[in-house]
Amino acid sequence: MTDFKKIIEKNYAFVDKTRFLEVYENSKTRVSMFLRPRRFGKTMFTELLRYYYDIALKEETDRLFKGKYIASHPTPRKNSYYVLQFDLSGVDTHSSDSLTRTFIKRVLIGIADFFARYPKSVRGFLPNDVSESRDELRPSAITAMISAYYGNISEFTAPSVIMSDFLFRIKFLIPSRKLMVIVDEYDNFSNGIDMLSRAFGDFQLAAEARRMLAGFFNTLRAGNQDHLIDRIYVTGVVPINMDNTVSGFVSEQLSSDPRFNELAGFTDYEVMELLKETVDFEKCPFTPEVLREEMKKRYDGYRFAKYAEKNVYNAAMCLNFIDEFISNDYRKIPPFQMFADDGRDYRGLCEFLMLMDEQARNKLIEDLNNRNPVRSNVGMAVKLKSEHETFGYLEGGAILYYLGFLTIMGEEEKQSHPFCDPQGEYLTIANEYFRNLFARFQLARSPKVLCEIEKLSNLGMMAVSNDISVLSDMLYRAADSFTQTEVSRGGENELALAIYTAISMAAGSSFELTKEYAIKHGGKFVFEDGLTGEEYADVPDNESETSPENSEPASEFEEFVRSFTMPRRDDINTRRGRADLVAINTNTKGPSYIFEFKYKRNTRSLETTKLKVMKTLYERAVKQLNFYVTDDNLRKVPSLHRYVIMFVYGKFLIKEVKEVV
């Protein structure tokens, strides 16, 4: 809910962000823009601005903000502005006519709301034959008057023209520098996946939307330069490069300012306080700490300034989690909800990725799935693409950041990569919820494999007891489909991704999953995995050496295969110091897992040769596992089970490795 007055009056839970009113005022910026992904709480702060600064709401301000931070830290400009607010989220871009009509409607709603709070001003604003025709100035009457005035004059055919007329007339009615303009969701109709996609099919309409928005903001800028508008506060998702005349509109980007990193979204402390306020822990079988850690894994990890001190959680997802938990009478922690929001996140990710250049898209996905740093300039504005243009690697990463699919990489994580520029800015996936979406997109190239993964429903048994059979059964069924697709060429990495996705989707919150787990010794990252240099070479199997049709199978080979539980595939891991997949049980009493994957494509080599190759790969995997478990954290994990998973010569094999001293 974003209605601040209703939240307070109805005693809803409220996360106090009023301290940022003080920060905002002290910033002394006259024109500012605050960008965040949707569902982080941007609109809530525009409500705080209106109720705190509006001169007409002085009596309500003291009552509504009672007990909040700002009540005991009032600022000089409290209740000192006439506030004009616009919400552009309802603009319709399905046609040129609907674009103009609905944009004008949103502007008129803002103007009408302005005069509803200052009803006496409307008589000085509108011509006498319009304003004096009614004695009562009820809000509905004011709305009708404003609509009639601008609707009956043919010259008011664009939002910028209406706004220009409004500012010209209002400057004679209010003191100089006493107007604050708030624009919420400024880019809602022109930045989302829908419009980015639309540009390819209807470039002219998309360009018209940008031009109309540019004209509107040019008018606001003129009002600011004309000493009428003192402050302009704009919220949205993506920075739009509308045209050269608007490039200097925003004088300060609050979005990348570390002081405003926590303005939208929840911190660890705020999540804990929210839980204590909403959950009855006398009935709840879980502690606040357990619930917060569950939410942290799923929804935390966002950083919107390079040198921000804290990460933040996705606010809406946290509230949905708590609401569902309470609705179920605290019986169980809500499921992972891989496709929350009716699948909108996944559809949006797919639609945007398909707007990228294929080579750039593949490189971006590969880097993200391998937890490689994605270098990008998050300060770049989004340029409208024509039908034959696509987004490149840097643009794609930046837009995914603004849309909330990626976030700025923290300094500690950046240090785990030896080739990162210490001064560079890199992006990564924030949490497990969105990591699942990227993994699903990658596996969608192999529908049959994905179908087998989606059949799983009982992987949670792995969290209760060391029962690997449900995973091996699924992978055994998927293996056949896997080898028949181009995905299988990705080898070990694709196998790790398949298992990662399977556990994420089916077991969900039962495990804390890490693909490409970085090993630490003594608090420092290490870039080795226990193998010697010569052990990184491929193991030749002499493909020219074919078996005779009537040859007897080597009994030793069959015996070696039978020693495994089941079968899979991949190239030798050359990413030193990184375990392929680690699954830490969120219930500390249950089993945890570390997997090492090996792959060798099928050939017509002799079975004695195949046996030699398989044994070599297996021995290397065991050696790597024994090195990985010396990691600072893994050595402390109780009941950590080590598994080698091999997809060699068309056979899918799983075997547990007992501890070797």
ABEGO torsion letter per residue (X at the ends): XABAAAAAAAGBBBBBAAAAAAAAAAAGBABBBBBBBBGAGAAAAAAAAAAAABAAAAAAAAAAABGBAAAABBBAABGABBBBBBBAAABBAABAAAAAAAAAAAAAAAAAAAAAABAAAAAAABBAAAAAABABBBAAAAAAAAAAAAAABAABABAAAAAAAAAAAAAAABBBGABBBBBBGAAAAAABAAAAAAAAABAAAAAAAAAAAAAAAAAAAAAAAAGABABBBBBBABBBBABAAAAAABABBAAABAAAAAABEBBAAAAAAAAAAABBAAABABBAAAAAAAAAAAABGBBABAABABBBBBAAAAAAAAAAAAAAGGABBBBAGABBGGGAAAAAAAAAAAABBAAAAAAAAAAAAAGBBBBBBAABBBBBBBAABBBBAAAAAAAAAAAGABBBBBAAAAAABAABBAABBBBBBABAAAAAAAAAAAAAABAAAAAAAAABAAAAAAAABBBAAAAAAAAAAAAAAAAABAAAAAEAAAAAAAAAAAAAAAAEAABBBBBGBBBBBGGBBBBBAGBBAAAABBBBAGAABBBBAABBBBAAAAAAAAABABBBBEBBBABBGBBABBBBBABAABBBBBBBBBBBBBBABBAAAAAAAAAAAAAAAAAAAAAAAABAAAAABBGBBBBBBBBBGGBBBBBBBBBBX
